[in-house]
Amino acid sequence: MLRKSLLGLFGLLMSTSAMAVSVSFLKGDNFRDDLGYREDKTTMTIENFSVWELGSVFFYYDITEPTTDDKDPDLNDFDSKPVSNQFFGGISTALSLSKMTGNNVSYGAIKDVSIRLELENGSGNGVNNFQNYFYGLQYDIAVPGFDFFSLNTVLRDNPNDAGVGFQIGMFWQMTWDYGRWNRYKFTGFLATSPWDGDQDSEKYSFFAKNGRYLTSQPQILYDLGYGLWGKQNRLEVGVEYAYFINRFQLKETDEMCLQYMVKMSF
């Protein structure tokens, strides 16, 4: 019932008052070669952030090798089909308690608290599709020097696991503006969990290493469009460092890779 309510809620959130849309292209050449994709990988990321009456909605989608039909014979799944073309994405909403109640829900550095709901799905490592549901709280925190800093604590519900996991996440952005040709941005996210809900008591203890993971993808961007056209946040170039511990929640699948990127916002 909760999952149906979550999907229904997302359907009601399409009427928004303000939004930002971006498309990014990333290229890296030091990925693992045993997770169903090439060591060199191209990714297209589509993002949409919208603000509405009671909070915000964020949508993102990653598509690997978006312009090619990968026929590499060394990257075949169990049906002998190429698997390097993959997808991963999600949609989330943060329902502000301050906006919903009409009261100022803040304390100290915490500017607001929101109910966070998220649906995530993807093609996994090219063989196993997956879908996760998240529900919990989000905390908007005032951190000096940051445009925004958000922390969330959520339950992570994978329908294929017997229990639920717990995840801690954060999002941030910091901008340095020294003039038209000298504007930079530091942004990114982190998600980690001490357990993933795969609680087979006969095989794993509650805090066993199985299922633990950490994902972080910080970015450093240069606002090239501001210098060229005098318009901020339209065309940015830079790098992203992709850092994973137990990627796809698979034990001993750590991965680190520096990617070059171009981001276009509309």
C-alpha positions as a Python dict, from the first residue, in 0.01 Angstrom:
ca = {
    (1, 'M'): (0, 0, 0),
    (2, 'L'): (282, 239, 89),
    (3, 'R'): (452, 176, -245),
    (4, 'K'): (127, 244, -434),
    (5, 'S'): (79, 564, -235),
    (6, 'L'): (434, 669, -315),
    (7, 'L'): (381, 619, -688),
    (8, 'G'): (48, 800, -671),
    (9, 'L'): (206, 1094, -491),
    (10, 'F'): (467, 1138, -761),
    (11, 'G'): (188, 1152, -1016),
    (12, 'L'): (35, 1447, -829),
    (13, 'L'): (357, 1645, -812),
    (14, 'M'): (390, 1730, -1179),
    (15, 'S'): (230, 2073, -1134),
    (16, 'T'): (529, 2286, -1027),
    (17, 'S'): (591, 2659, -1002),
    (18, 'A'): (964, 2668, -1094),
    (19, 'M'): (1210, 2423, -1239),
    (20, 'A'): (1566, 2376, -1366),
    (21, 'V'): (1660, 2117, -1629),
    (22, 'S'): (2012, 2003, -1721),
    (23, 'V'): (2183, 1751, -1947),
    (24, 'S'): (2540, 1639, -1875),
    (25, 'F'): (2787, 1423, -2064),
    (26, 'L'): (3064, 1248, -1870),
    (27, 'K'): (3362, 1045, -1992),
    (28, 'G'): (3591, 825, -1783),
    (29, 'D'): (3839, 549, -1870),
    (30, 'N'): (3933, 373, -1547),
    (31, 'F'): (3617, 182, -1450),
    (32, 'R'): (3606, -183, -1349),
    (33, 'D'): (3569, -432, -1633),
    (34, 'D'): (3375, -696, -1436),
    (35, 'L'): (3044, -515, -1372),
    (36, 'G'): (2897, -536, -1721),
    (37, 'Y'): (3043, -223, -1883),
    (38, 'R'): (3366, -103, -2040),
    (39, 'E'): (3665, 40, -1858),
    (40, 'D'): (3608, 353, -2067),
    (41, 'K'): (3249, 471, -2031),
    (42, 'T'): (3036, 758, -2157),
    (43, 'T'): (2734, 863, -1950),
    (44, 'M'): (2453, 1104, -2026),
    (45, 'T'): (2276, 1243, -1717),
    (46, 'I'): (1937, 1416, -1732),
    (47, 'E'): (1827, 1612, -1424),
    (48, 'N'): (1520, 1813, -1333),
    (49, 'F'): (1472, 2004, -1007),
    (50, 'S'): (1131, 2162, -944),
    (51, 'V'): (986, 2370, -661),
    (52, 'W'): (616, 2358, -586),
    (53, 'E'): (373, 2471, -318),
    (54, 'L'): (469, 2219, -49),
    (55, 'G'): (829, 2138, -131),
    (56, 'S'): (1045, 2016, -417),
    (57, 'V'): (1077, 1735, -671),
    (58, 'F'): (1404, 1601, -813),
    (59, 'F'): (1432, 1367, -1113),
    (60, 'Y'): (1751, 1222, -1260),
    (61, 'Y'): (1847, 958, -1512),
    (62, 'D'): (2188, 818, -1614),
    (63, 'I'): (2225, 647, -1951),
    (64, 'T'): (2559, 478, -2030),
    (65, 'E'): (2685, 467, -2388),
    (66, 'P'): (2384, 676, -2505),
    (67, 'T'): (2501, 713, -2865),
    (68, 'T'): (2627, 360, -2937),
    (69, 'D'): (2494, 5, -2950),
    (70, 'D'): (2766, -172, -2757),
    (71, 'K'): (2856, -498, -2930),
    (72, 'D'): (3165, -579, -2726),
    (73, 'P'): (3169, -963, -2707),
    (74, 'D'): (3338, -947, -2366),
    (75, 'L'): (3037, -762, -2216),
    (76, 'N'): (2757, -1012, -2271),
    (77, 'D'): (2483, -1105, -2026),
    (78, 'F'): (2328, -1449, -1982),
    (79, 'D'): (2130, -1411, -2307),
    (80, 'S'): (2439, -1309, -2508),
    (81, 'K'): (2314, -953, -2548),
    (82, 'P'): (2533, -645, -2502),
    (83, 'V'): (2496, -499, -2156),
    (84, 'S'): (2717, -191, -2156),
    (85, 'N'): (2413, 19, -2251),
    (86, 'Q'): (2259, 67, -1906),
    (87, 'F'): (2033, 304, -1718),
    (88, 'F'): (1994, 422, -1361),
    (89, 'G'): (1763, 688, -1224),
    (90, 'G'): (1508, 798, -972),
    (91, 'I'): (1254, 1055, -865),
    (92, 'S'): (1221, 1202, -517),
    (93, 'T'): (1012, 1459, -338),
    (94, 'A'): (1077, 1656, -21),
    (95, 'L'): (756, 1768, 153),
    (96, 'S'): (843, 2063, 377),
    (97, 'L'): (696, 2038, 726),
    (98, 'S'): (714, 2418, 753),
    (99, 'K'): (506, 2463, 437),
    (100, 'M'): (260, 2185, 518),
    (101, 'T'): (193, 2296, 875),
    (102, 'G'): (232, 2671, 835),
    (103, 'N'): (476, 2672, 1128),
    (104, 'N'): (847, 2744, 1122),
    (105, 'V'): (1005, 2400, 1169),
    (106, 'S'): (1363, 2505, 1234),
    (107, 'Y'): (1614, 2469, 1512),
    (108, 'G'): (1963, 2614, 1523),
    (109, 'A'): (2142, 2539, 1196),
    (110, 'I'): (1849, 2326, 1073),
    (111, 'K'): (1645, 2555, 847),
    (112, 'D'): (1368, 2306, 769),
    (113, 'V'): (1271, 1940, 799),
    (114, 'S'): (1093, 1756, 518),
    (115, 'I'): (937, 1418, 458),
    (116, 'R'): (1146, 1252, 188),
    (117, 'L'): (1007, 990, -53),
    (118, 'E'): (1204, 841, -340),
    (119, 'L'): (1172, 577, -609),
    (120, 'E'): (1493, 445, -769),
    (121, 'N'): (1542, 189, -1044),
    (122, 'G'): (1795, 77, -1301),
    (123, 'S'): (1957, -205, -1490),
    (124, 'G'): (2207, -286, -1217),
    (125, 'N'): (2520, -441, -1363),
    (126, 'G'): (2345, -522, -1689),
    (127, 'V'): (2202, -853, -1571),
    (128, 'N'): (1989, -774, -1268),
    (129, 'N'): (1730, -498, -1288),
    (130, 'F'): (1646, -345, -950),
    (131, 'Q'): (1405, -107, -784),
    (132, 'N'): (1430, 60, -444),
    (133, 'Y'): (1193, 270, -234),
    (134, 'F'): (1312, 526, 22),
    (135, 'Y'): (1110, 697, 294),
    (136, 'G'): (1234, 913, 578),
    (137, 'L'): (1335, 1267, 668),
    (138, 'Q'): (1541, 1539, 502),
    (139, 'Y'): (1713, 1821, 689),
    (140, 'D'): (1808, 2150, 519),
    (141, 'I'): (2110, 2282, 707),
    (142, 'A'): (2264, 2629, 699),
    (143, 'V'): (2638, 2578, 643),
    (144, 'P'): (2852, 2891, 597),
    (145, 'G'): (2979, 2928, 241),
    (146, 'F'): (2738, 2674, 90),
    (147, 'D'): (2452, 2759, -145),
    (148, 'F'): (2270, 2464, 11),
    (149, 'F'): (2349, 2162, 225),
    (150, 'S'): (2095, 1886, 278),
    (151, 'L'): (2116, 1573, 494),
    (152, 'N'): (1867, 1285, 485),
    (153, 'T'): (1805, 969, 686),
    (154, 'V'): (1581, 716, 512),
    (155, 'L'): (1474, 354, 514),
    (156, 'R'): (1579, 173, 197),
    (157, 'D'): (1327, -87, 83),
    (158, 'N'): (1436, -332, -185),
    (159, 'P'): (1141, -561, -279),
    (160, 'N'): (1386, -847, -341),
    (161, 'D'): (1517, -837, 17),
    (162, 'A'): (1336, -967, 323),
    (163, 'G'): (1395, -658, 537),
    (164, 'V'): (1468, -290, 496),
    (165, 'G'): (1799, -109, 499),
    (166, 'F'): (1900, 228, 635),
    (167, 'Q'): (2068, 501, 432),
    (168, 'I'): (2231, 833, 518),
    (169, 'G'): (2259, 1080, 232),
    (170, 'M'): (2371, 1435, 170),
    (171, 'F'): (2367, 1689, -113),
    (172, 'W'): (2562, 2012, -132),
    (173, 'Q'): (2665, 2303, -350),
    (174, 'M'): (2917, 2583, -305),
    (175, 'T'): (2980, 2863, -558),
    (176, 'W'): (3288, 3085, -592),
    (177, 'D'): (3219, 3394, -803),
    (178, 'Y'): (3519, 3616, -877),
    (179, 'G'): (3383, 3775, -1195),
    (180, 'R'): (3252, 3686, -1538),
    (181, 'W'): (3546, 3465, -1642),
    (182, 'N'): (3619, 3333, -1296),
    (183, 'R'): (3317, 3151, -1155),
    (184, 'Y'): (3335, 2796, -1010),
    (185, 'K'): (3106, 2548, -840),
    (186, 'F'): (3164, 2257, -601),
    (187, 'T'): (2864, 2025, -585),
    (188, 'G'): (2778, 1660, -537),
    (189, 'F'): (2617, 1396, -320),
    (190, 'L'): (2700, 1108, -89),
    (191, 'A'): (2495, 804, 13),
    (192, 'T'): (2603, 533, 254),
    (193, 'S'): (2452, 255, 463),
    (194, 'P'): (2567, 28, 749),
    (195, 'W'): (2326, -240, 625),
    (196, 'D'): (2117, -300, 314),
    (197, 'G'): (1817, -500, 434),
    (198, 'D'): (1950, -837, 318),
    (199, 'Q'): (1914, -977, 666),
    (200, 'D'): (1944, -1354, 631),
    (201, 'S'): (1998, -1425, 1002),
    (202, 'E'): (2140, -1767, 929),
    (203, 'K'): (2408, -1622, 705),
    (204, 'Y'): (2464, -1260, 808),
    (205, 'S'): (2454, -1075, 1136),
    (206, 'F'): (2257, -748, 1155),
    (207, 'F'): (2562, -530, 1088),
    (208, 'A'): (2747, -775, 865),
    (209, 'K'): (2958, -627, 584),
    (210, 'N'): (2725, -780, 329),
    (211, 'G'): (2519, -501, 179),
    (212, 'R'): (2722, -210, 314),
    (213, 'Y'): (2798, 53, 55),
    (214, 'L'): (2909, 410, -4),
    (215, 'T'): (2857, 618, -316),
    (216, 'S'): (2987, 971, -369),
    (217, 'Q'): (3025, 1178, -685),
    (218, 'P'): (3162, 1528, -610),
    (219, 'Q'): (3205, 1769, -901),
    (220, 'I'): (3418, 2077, -967),
    (221, 'L'): (3266, 2291, -1246),
    (222, 'Y'): (3379, 2603, -1430),
    (223, 'D'): (3104, 2835, -1558),
    (224, 'L'): (3219, 2874, -1918),
    (225, 'G'): (2882, 3004, -2038),
    (226, 'Y'): (2902, 3299, -1798),
    (227, 'G'): (3225, 3411, -1960),
    (228, 'L'): (3103, 3357, -2315),
    (229, 'W'): (2750, 3496, -2293),
    (230, 'G'): (2719, 3662, -1952),
    (231, 'K'): (2457, 3407, -1840),
    (232, 'Q'): (2526, 3199, -1531),
    (233, 'N'): (2476, 2822, -1499),
    (234, 'R'): (2406, 2764, -1869),
    (235, 'L'): (2724, 2587, -1982),
    (236, 'E'): (2967, 2435, -1732),
    (237, 'V'): (3276, 2217, -1781),
    (238, 'G'): (3477, 2029, -1522),
    (239, 'V'): (3543, 1695, -1356),
    (240, 'E'): (3356, 1446, -1143),
    (241, 'Y'): (3521, 1192, -913),
    (242, 'A'): (3311, 875, -892),
    (243, 'Y'): (3383, 684, -571),
    (244, 'F'): (3205, 360, -483),
    (245, 'I'): (3248, 106, -204),
    (246, 'N'): (3059, -219, -279),
    (247, 'R'): (2901, -82, -597),
    (248, 'F'): (2552, -219, -669),
    (249, 'Q'): (2569, -348, -308),
    (250, 'L'): (2797, -627, -430),
    (251, 'K'): (3076, -722, -192),
    (252, 'E'): (3432, -623, -293),
    (253, 'T'): (3326, -416, -596),
    (254, 'D'): (3496, -89, -502),
    (255, 'E'): (3545, 156, -787),
    (256, 'M'): (3711, 496, -830),
    (257, 'C'): (3725, 697, -1150),
    (258, 'L'): (3784, 1057, -1257),
    (259, 'Q'): (3543, 1170, -1529),
    (260, 'Y'): (3550, 1479, -1751),
    (261, 'M'): (3213, 1642, -1796),
    (262, 'V'): (3012, 1905, -1979),
    (263, 'K'): (2683, 2029, -1829),
    (264, 'M'): (2415, 2227, -2011),
    (265, 'S'): (2128, 2382, -1813),
    (266, 'F'): (1802, 2525, -1944),
}
